[in-house]
Amino acid sequence: MENKETSLLLVDDDEVDIMTVKRALKQNNITNPLYIATNGLEALEMLRGNTMSKLIPGERKLVLLDLNMPKMGGIEFLREVRADPNLRGIPVIVLTTSNEDRDIVEAYKLNVAGYIIKPVIFKKFVEAIETLNKYWMLSEMP
């Protein structure tokens, strides 16, 4: 039987936001493996399994991506992922504080599966993660 578990890669440099995502996953009883990258370069290494980083296991992956990060930001990361034949099919959800129209338009041009502005209130954040989880549980992924 094939493993249908989805590995989550959170790409975010803010420790508070990382802890918030972890708490929201726990509150929703989401037990998928969670991997953390603090910028786009680190995330690419993890997805590609470069020698410096551990490869994220499994065929099913979902990236939760912040846009504003050092070294390589979210939009740059998306451009790299979409240009890589081995990575371009990985679904990416933008999870950011940016509500700039140019960021939203550019992200969708790069085929993101969704764009979520991080709710400030924790209860709303938990609800957003719950909705996201329900959607991915119902979605057919390779």
N, C-alpha and C positions, 0 to 999 in steps of 0.2 A: 504494500500500500504506500502511495507516495505521500510525502510530508507536505501538508497544506499550511503549515505554520508560516506566518509572515514575520521576517526580521525587520525591526524598525531601526532606522538610522536617523537620529536627531542631530542636525547640524546647527549648532548655536554656541556662541561664545559667552553668553551671559549665565553665570552660575545660578542666579535666582530663577531665571526662566527654565533652566535645566531641572532644577528642583521642583518647580511648579509642574512641569510636564510629568516628571516621575510621580508626584503626588496625585495628579489627575488620572494617570494610568492606574495607579493603585486603587484609588477610589472607585474606578470603574471596573475593577477586577480584570484588567487587561494584563495578561501575563506573557505577551509576546517578548522575545528577546529584544532588549533595547541596547543599542550601541550609540556612543556619543562621539562626535567630531566637533572641534571648536572652530573650524574654518573649512572653506571649500577644498583646499589642498589636502588636508587631513582626510576629509570625506572621500575624495577621489582615491587616495591611497588605500583606504579601507574597502572601497568597492572593487578596486582592481586587484587587491591582495598584494600590493607592493611589499617588498621585503621588510620595510620599516614598520609596517602595520599588519595587524591580523585581518585576514579576509573575513568578511561577514558571510557566515554560512547560509546555505539554503538557496533555493531557486527563487523564492518569493521574498521580495524586498519592497519596503516603502520608505521613502525619504521624507522627513519633516524638516523643512528648510527655512532658517531665518535668512534675511537678506543682508542685513548690516553686520558684517564681520571683518576682522583684520585678515591680512594676507590674500585671501580670495573670498570675495563676497558672494552672495547667493546668485545673483544674475550671471556672474562670471562662471560659477560652478555649473549652473544650468546650461550655459553655452557649451562647456566641456562635455557634460553628460550627453547632451543631445548630439554632439559631433562624434561620440564614441560608439561604434556599432555594437559593442558588448554591453553598453550601459543605457543606450537610448530608450529602451523599453521599460526601464524602471520608473514606476509612478512617483511623482514628486508633488507633495503638498506644501505650499508656502505657508509658514506659520510665523507671522512677523508683526511688528508694531507699525510698519510702514503702510499708510493709506494713500500714498502718492499715486496719482493716476498713471504716471509714467512707469512706475514699478509694476503696477497691476497689469497694464497693457503689455509690457515687455515679458513678464512672467507667462502670460497666456500665449504670447507669440512663441514662447519656448516650450509649449505644450505641457504646462503644469496641470495636474489633475484637480487642483483647487487652490484657492487663495483665501486664507483665514487670517483676519486681523486679531491678534491676541487680545482676548478680553481682559480687562483690568481686574474685574471682580472674579475671585477664585471660583465661585459657584458657576458662573457663566463659562469659565475656562473648562471646568469639569464637564459641563453640558456639551461644549464644542467637541471635546475629545470623545465623549460618548457617541455623539452623532457621527463623527469621523469613523469610529470603530464599527458602528452598525453599517455604515456605507461600505467599508472595506470587507466586512464579513459577507455581504451580499454580492460584492463585485467578483466577477470572474477574472482571475489573474493567471498568467501562465505559470 
